[in-house]
Amino acid sequence: MIIVPSMLGTAITVIEQSIITLGVIVLLTNLAMRGLLSGFLSQLTQSGLGLGLFQNSTYASVLIPIAAFSVIGYFLATIIGGGFVYAAEYGVYLDAWNKDRVPIGSIVENGARRWRSMAWTLFLSNVITWGPLALAFLLFLFAALNSSTLVGFVALAASSYIIYLGLGASLFLSIFTVYSYPAVVVDNVSGFRAIGKSFGVAGRNLGATLSYSLVRVLFQLLLTLVVFLASDVGLPLSSISAAILSLLLTPILHSTKTMIYYYAKPDVPEMPFELSNPIWYDIKTRLPRAAWLKIRAGLSEAARFAANPKNLPFHLLSLLAFGIGVLLGDYVSLNGVKSYLVGNGYVPGRGNPLLNQVFGPSLGADIFLNNWLVSIATALAGLGFGAPSFLTIMFNGFILGVLVPLSTLTMLFAAILPHGIIEIPSFILAGSMGIKLGYAAVRRLFRGPTEDGNLAVETSSNSDDYLSRTLRQTVYVVVGLGPLFLIAGLIEADITPIIMRMFGWTF
């Protein structure tokens, strides 16, 4: 239960990305229908996503509305989704500290009860914390746009130093706003009051706060350093780093922050401290067995979910999303993308040469963790009423559809089928689970009133229970998909390249 809210945090990223990918698909499809896609891609390559594209009336009529929709949608998803996830996360930490057992319904309860307070606090906290850096960057951008004159060039040089001052001010403020989110769940406050309490606790306990901040920064720097060093010797570990950060370090660090805040209040006695046995014994003996039991239960749950006739509508919707994506991707590729790539030197049948430079099993592990984390996020993103899961599966189909016209079907099947026969159904099943979770969220949101106008208690209870059961099922299903993605990842790294070479691919 401590890990599940962090898994939900990755779902917010998918929700944000689904808004962007929808805009990209709509943009490319619209331009392909108008015969403008190849020219747009050429201009995009020459100028980047700069003001020139927005000033071109040919593209601006579709680019500006899509960009506005994407920015507004991204912002709302970040604030509202982040409000729910952080409320659930920090509420679960507090419940886990004070209770012997925390049910899955605690996530739904804490998220539904405090998401508005947390969303408002999230917005204000980020504005206050990163406001100085944002203002410094805007000043630098304004100076860059007017750097053609001597005065503008001097202003540009001066503003480049102001960025460092803004960064320093923001990092300093982040030390004092670090407890804003725990304050919402511990003291039931929000907004400026939560930020004010965070400032008070951080000021009274500056040593503990600085120690926590230092440990957090060191952990993240260490993971980044390991990834860079490993890449130099052909060991891709970026997904392993992301898994450790999201599923292990984030719960540890955030729960620690919550407890520091909880016991730093003047009216709470000092936290009892006692030495106990080291955790290494549990890690060596209990953790592997516990993990295996969860995986085995997840495999059983995934099989039941896939085979249950009641889930057929969710499976069909997920397949529909993938099919729509393939068709749109194929259409876009035939009407602009293929000609653009061929005109810029693309050679059909040429694979990624990096496969010759990396250690196969480590690449397989990295592919496995990346795909598994994406499937976790895709399924849990269904809390956004199912749409993010649908769009994510559609985008995966879209990428496949773009590739179809770029080589012969035989070569394409050789590159996809060996691992895709496991990987693609697993992704579709994760999307199906996410759509079901979205249905449960919609059912809870639109529960009906009774005849006298009051909310039906029984209906509310049933909706909450159904959402909690579906969320629990989602967690177990994505855990059960882990071994399937592991097998697919190892095949993709070690076997698929061999088969690709047999059918004419070069690397």
C-alpha positions in Angstrom: 0.0 0.0 0.0 2.9 2.3 0.6 4.1 1.8 -3.0 0.7 2.1 -4.7 0.4 5.9 -4.4 3.8 6.2 -6.0 2.5 4.0 -8.9 -0.3 6.5 -9.2 2.2 9.2 -9.5 3.5 7.7 -12.7 -0.1 7.6 -13.9 -0.2 11.4 -13.8 2.7 11.5 -16.2 0.7 9.3 -18.6 -2.4 11.5 -18.2 -0.2 14.5 -19.1 1.4 12.7 -22.0 -2.0 11.5 -23.3 -3.1 15.1 -23.7 0.1 15.9 -25.7 -0.1 12.8 -27.8 -3.8 13.5 -28.7 -2.7 16.9 -29.9 0.1 15.4 -32.0 -2.2 12.8 -33.6 -4.8 15.4 -34.4 -2.2 17.8 -35.8 -0.5 15.2 -38.0 -3.8 13.7 -39.2 -5.2 17.1 -40.1 -2.1 18.2 -42.0 -2.0 14.8 -43.8 -5.6 15.2 -44.9 -4.7 18.7 -46.3 -1.5 17.4 -48.0 0.6 19.7 -45.9 2.4 17.2 -43.7 5.6 16.7 -45.6 6.2 20.5 -45.9 5.4 21.0 -42.2 7.9 18.4 -41.2 10.6 19.9 -43.4 10.0 23.4 -41.9 9.9 21.9 -38.4 13.3 20.3 -39.0 14.8 23.6 -40.2 13.4 25.9 -37.6 12.4 23.7 -34.7 9.1 24.4 -32.9 9.7 28.1 -33.1 7.6 31.2 -33.8 8.0 30.8 -37.5 5.5 27.9 -37.6 2.9 29.9 -35.6 3.4 32.9 -37.8 2.8 30.8 -41.0 -0.9 31.2 -41.7 -1.0 27.8 -43.4 -0.2 26.0 -40.2 -1.3 28.5 -37.5 -5.0 27.8 -38.0 -4.6 24.3 -36.7 -1.4 24.6 -34.7 -2.5 27.4 -32.3 -5.8 25.8 -31.2 -4.1 22.4 -30.6 -1.2 24.1 -28.7 -3.7 26.1 -26.5 -5.7 22.9 -25.8 -2.6 20.9 -24.9 -1.2 23.6 -22.6 -4.5 24.2 -20.8 -5.2 20.4 -20.5 -1.7 19.7 -19.4 -1.9 22.3 -16.6 -5.3 21.1 -15.4 -4.2 17.5 -15.4 -1.1 18.4 -13.4 -3.0 20.4 -10.8 -6.2 18.3 -10.5 -4.6 14.9 -10.9 -1.7 15.9 -8.7 -4.1 17.0 -6.1 -5.8 13.6 -6.0 -2.6 11.6 -6.1 -0.7 13.6 -3.4 -3.8 13.7 -1.2 -4.0 9.9 -1.5 -0.3 9.4 -1.1 0.3 11.5 2.0 -3.0 10.3 3.5 -1.9 6.7 3.1 1.5 7.4 4.8 -0.3 8.9 7.8 -2.8 6.0 7.9 0.0 3.5 7.6 1.9 5.1 10.5 -1.1 5.2 12.8 -2.9 1.9 11.9 -1.9 -1.7 11.8 -3.4 -2.2 8.4 -4.3 0.1 5.5 -7.0 -1.0 3.0 -6.9 -0.1 -0.7 -9.9 2.0 -0.1 -7.8 4.4 1.9 -6.4 5.7 -1.4 -9.8 6.5 -2.8 -11.0 8.0 0.5 -8.0 10.3 1.1 -7.9 11.3 -2.6 -11.6 12.1 -2.8 -11.7 13.9 0.6 -8.7 16.2 0.2 -8.0 16.6 -3.6 -9.3 20.2 -3.8 -7.2 21.3 -0.8 -4.1 19.5 -2.1 -4.6 20.8 -5.6 -4.8 24.4 -4.4 -1.7 23.9 -2.2 0.1 22.2 -5.0 -0.5 25.2 -7.3 0.4 27.9 -4.7 3.5 26.0 -3.4 4.9 25.6 -6.9 4.2 29.3 -7.8 5.9 30.5 -4.6 8.8 28.0 -4.9 9.7 28.3 -8.6 8.3 31.8 -9.1 11.8 33.5 -8.9 13.3 31.1 -11.4 10.3 31.5 -13.8 10.6 35.3 -13.6 14.3 35.2 -14.2 13.8 33.0 -17.2 11.1 35.2 -18.6 13.4 38.2 -18.2 16.1 36.3 -20.1 13.7 35.3 -22.9 12.5 38.9 -23.3 16.1 40.1 -23.5 17.0 37.4 -26.0 14.1 38.6 -28.3 15.5 42.1 -28.2 19.2 41.4 -28.3 19.8 42.9 -31.7 20.6 46.3 -30.2 23.6 47.1 -27.9 21.2 47.7 -24.9 19.4 44.5 -25.6 22.7 42.6 -25.7 23.8 44.0 -22.4 20.4 43.1 -20.9 20.8 39.6 -22.2 24.2 39.2 -20.6 22.9 40.6 -17.3 19.8 38.4 -17.3 21.9 35.3 -17.8 23.3 35.9 -14.3 19.9 36.6 -13.0 18.8 33.1 -13.9 21.4 31.8 -11.4 20.0 34.1 -8.8 16.5 33.0 -9.5 17.6 29.3 -9.3 19.3 29.9 -5.9 16.2 31.7 -4.6 13.9 28.9 -5.7 16.1 26.2 -4.2 16.2 28.2 -0.9 12.4 28.5 -0.9 12.0 24.8 -1.6 13.6 24.0 1.7 10.8 25.9 3.5 7.9 24.7 1.4 8.9 21.1 1.6 6.2 20.3 4.2 3.3 21.9 2.4 1.8 18.6 1.2 2.1 16.8 4.6 0.4 19.8 6.2 -2.7 19.3 4.2 -3.3 15.8 5.5 -1.9 16.2 9.0 -3.5 19.6 9.9 -6.3 19.6 7.4 -5.4 23.0 6.0 -4.7 24.2 2.5 -3.2 26.9 0.4 -1.3 29.7 2.2 -2.1 28.2 5.6 -0.4 24.9 4.6 2.6 26.7 3.2 2.8 28.9 6.3 2.8 25.8 8.5 5.6 24.4 6.3 7.7 27.5 6.8 7.2 27.3 10.5 8.1 23.7 10.9 11.1 24.0 8.6 12.3 27.1 10.5 12.0 25.4 13.9 13.7 22.2 12.6 16.2 23.5 10.1 18.7 20.8 10.8 16.4 17.9 10.2 14.9 19.6 7.1 18.4 20.3 5.6 19.4 16.7 6.3 16.3 15.4 4.6 16.8 17.7 1.6 20.5 16.7 1.4 19.7 13.0 1.5 17.1 13.4 -1.2 19.4 15.3 -3.5 22.3 12.8 -2.9 20.1 9.8 -3.8 18.9 11.4 -7.1 22.4 12.4 -8.0 23.7 8.9 -7.2 21.1 7.3 -9.5 21.9 9.8 -12.3 25.7 9.1 -11.9 25.1 5.4 -12.0 23.1 5.7 -15.2 25.7 7.8 -16.9 28.6 5.5 -15.9 26.7 2.4 -16.9 25.9 3.8 -20.4 29.6 4.3 -21.0 30.2 0.6 -20.7 27.1 -0.5 -22.7 24.7 -1.1 -19.7 21.5 0.8 -20.2 20.1 1.4 -16.7 17.8 4.3 -17.1 14.6 2.3 -16.6 16.1 0.6 -13.6 16.9 4.0 -12.1 13.3 5.1 -12.8 11.9 2.0 -11.1 14.1 2.4 -8.0 13.2 6.1 -7.8 9.5 5.8 -8.3 8.8 2.5 -6.5 11.3 2.5 -3.6 13.0 5.9 -2.9 9.9 8.1 -3.4 7.8 6.2 -0.8 10.7 6.2 1.7 11.5 9.8 1.3 7.9 11.1 1.2 6.8 9.1 4.2 9.9 10.2 6.1 9.0 13.9 5.3 5.5 13.3 6.5 6.7 11.9 9.8 9.2 14.7 10.3 6.4 17.2 9.9 4.0 15.1 12.1 6.4 14.9 15.1 7.9 18.4 14.7 4.7 20.1 15.9 5.0 21.7 19.4 2.0 19.9 20.8 3.3 16.4 19.9 5.7 14.6 22.3 9.1 13.6 20.9 9.1 10.6 18.6 10.2 7.4 20.5 13.5 6.1 19.2 14.7 2.6 19.7 17.2 0.3 17.9 15.8 -2.8 16.3 17.2 -5.6 14.2 18.6 -4.6 10.8 16.4 -5.0 7.8 18.9 -7.0 5.8 17.5 -10.3 7.1 14.0 -9.3 5.9 15.4 -8.2 2.5 17.3 -11.5 2.0 14.6 -13.9 3.2 11.1 -12.3 3.4 11.2 -9.9 0.5 11.8 -12.4 -2.3 9.1 -14.7 -1.0 6.6 -11.8 -0.5 7.4 -10.5 -4.0 6.9 -14.0 -5.5 3.5 -14.4 -3.7 2.3 -11.0 -5.1 3.5 -11.9 -8.6 1.7 -15.2 -8.5 -1.4 -13.6 -7.2 -1.1 -11.0 -9.9 -0.8 -13.7 -12.7 -3.9 -15.4 -11.4 -5.8 -12.0 -11.3 -4.6 -11.1 -14.8 -5.8 -14.5 -16.2 -9.2 -14.1 -14.5 -9.6 -10.5 -15.7 -8.7 -11.5 -19.3 -11.1 -14.5 -19.3 -14.1 -13.0 -17.5 -16.9 -12.4 -20.1 -18.0 -9.3 -18.1 -14.8 -7.6 -19.0 -15.3 -8.1 -22.8 -16.4 -4.5 -23.4 -13.2 -3.2 -21.8 -11.1 -5.6 -23.9 -12.9 -4.5 -27.1 -12.5 -0.8 -26.3 -8.7 -1.3 -25.7 -8.5 -3.2 -29.0 -10.4 -0.5 -30.7 -8.0 2.1 -29.4 -5.1 0.2 -30.7 -6.7 -0.4 -34.1 -7.7 3.2 -34.6 -4.1 4.2 -33.7 -2.7 1.8 -36.3 -5.0 3.1 -39.1 -4.3 6.7 -38.3 -0.5 6.1 -38.1 -0.6 4.2 -41.5 -2.6 7.1 -43.1 -0.2 9.7 -41.7 2.8 7.8 -42.9 1.5 7.3 -46.4 0.5 11.0 -46.7 3.7 12.7 -45.6 5.9 11.0 -43.1 7.3 8.3 -45.4 8.1 10.8 -48.2 9.8 13.1 -45.7 11.9 10.4 -44.1 13.0 8.9 -47.5 13.8 12.4 -48.7 16.1 12.9 -45.7 18.1 9.7 -46.2 16.0 7.1 -44.4 17.1 3.6 -45.5 14.4 0.9 -45.1 15.6 -2.2 -43.3 18.2 -0.3 -41.2 18.0 -1.1 -37.5 19.3 0.8 -34.5 23.1 0.4 -34.5 23.1 0.7 -30.7 22.1 -2.9 -30.5 25.7 -3.8 -31.5 27.1 -1.7 -28.6 25.1 -2.9 -25.6 25.1 -6.0 -23.4 21.9 -7.9 -24.4 20.6 -9.1 -21.1 21.0 -5.7 -19.5 19.2 -4.1 -22.5 16.4 -6.7 -22.0 16.1 -5.8 -18.3 15.9 -2.1 -19.2 13.3 -2.8 -21.9 11.3 -4.9 -19.5 11.3 -2.3 -16.7 10.4 0.5 -19.2 7.5 -1.4 -20.7 6.3 -2.6 -17.3 6.4 0.9 -15.8 4.5 2.2 -18.8 1.9 -0.5 -18.4 1.5 0.3 -14.7 1.0 3.9 -15.5 -1.3 3.2 -18.4 -3.6 1.0 -16.3 -3.6 3.3 -13.2 -4.1 6.4 -15.4 -7.6 5.0 -16.0 -8.5 6.9 -12.8 -8.8 9.9 -15.2 -12.1 8.4 -16.3 -10.5 5.9 -18.7 -9.6 8.4 -21.4 -5.8 8.5 -20.7 -5.6 4.7 -21.0 -7.5 4.7 -24.2 -5.3 7.4 -25.7 -2.1 5.8 -24.6 -3.0 2.5 -26.3 -4.1 4.4 -29.4 -0.7 6.2 -29.5 1.2 2.9 -29.3 -0.9 1.7 -32.2 -0.2 5.0 -34.0 3.6 4.5 -33.7 3.2 0.9 -35.1 1.0 2.3 -38.0 3.6 4.9 -38.9 6.2 2.0 -39.3 4.0 -0.2 -41.5 4.7 1.6 -44.9 8.4 2.0 -44.1 9.4 -1.6 -44.9 8.0 -4.8 -46.3 5.5 -6.7 -44.1 7.9 -9.6 -43.9 10.6 -7.4 -42.4 8.2 -5.6 -40.2 6.8 -8.9 -38.8 10.4 -10.1 -38.2 11.1 -6.9 -36.1 7.8 -7.0 -34.1 6.3 -10.5 -33.8 9.0 -12.3 -31.8 8.5 -10.1 -28.7 5.3 -8.3 -29.8 3.3 -11.5 -29.6 3.7 -11.2 -25.8 4.2 -7.5 -25.4 1.3 -6.1 -27.5 -1.4 -8.2 -25.9 0.0 -7.3 -22.5 -0.2 -3.6 -23.3 -3.7 -4.0 -24.6 -4.7 -5.8 -21.4 -3.2 -3.0 -19.3 -5.2 -0.6 -21.3 -8.4 -2.7 -20.8 -7.8 -2.6 -17.1 -7.3 1.1 -17.2 -10.6 1.6 -19.1 -12.4 -0.6 -16.5 -10.9 1.6 -13.7 -12.1 4.6 -15.6 -15.6 3.2 -15.7 -15.4 2.6 -11.9 -14.3 6.3 -11.4 -17.2 7.5 -13.6 -19.6 5.3 -11.8 -18.5 6.9 -8.5 -18.6 10.4 -9.8 -22.1 10.3 -11.3 -23.8 8.2 -8.6 -27.5 9.3 -8.5 -29.6 11.0 -5.8 -32.6 9.4 -4.2 -36.2 10.5 -4.8 -36.0 13.0 -1.9 -33.0 14.7 -3.4 -30.4 13.3 -1.0 -27.4 11.2 -2.1 -28.2 7.5 -1.8 -25.9 6.1 0.9 -26.1 2.6 -0.4 -25.3 3.8 -4.0 -22.4 5.8 -2.7 -21.1 2.9 -0.6 -21.4 0.5 -3.5 -19.7 2.9 -5.9 -16.8 3.5 -3.5 -16.5 -0.3 -2.9 -16.5 -1.0 -6.6 -13.9 1.7 -7.3 -11.7 0.3 -4.4 -12.1 -3.3 -5.7 -11.3 -2.3 -9.2 -8.2 -0.3 -8.1 -7.0 -3.3 -6.1 -7.6 -5.5 -9.2 -5.7 -3.1 -11.3 -2.7 -3.2 -9.1 -2.6 -7.0 -9.0 -3.1 -7.2 -12.8 -0.2 -4.9 -13.6 2.0 -6.8 -11.1 1.0 -10.0 -12.8 2.0 -8.6 -16.2 5.6 -8.1 -15.0 6.8 -11.6 -15.9 5.3 -11.3 -19.4 7.1 -8.0 -20.0 10.3 -9.6 -18.7 10.1 -12.4 -21.2 9.2 -10.0 -24.0 12.1 -7.7 -23.1 14.6 -10.5 -23.1 13.3 -11.7 -26.4 13.5 -8.2 -27.9 17.1 -7.6 -26.8 18.5 -11.1 -27.5 16.4 -12.9 -30.1 14.5 -10.3 -32.2 17.8 -8.8 -33.6 18.9 -12.3 -34.8 15.6 -12.9 -36.5 15.7 -9.4 -38.0 19.1 -10.1 -39.6 17.7 -13.3 -41.0 15.0 -11.3 -42.9 17.4 -8.7 -44.3 17.8 -6.1 -41.5 21.2 -4.5 -41.0 22.5 -2.7 -37.9 
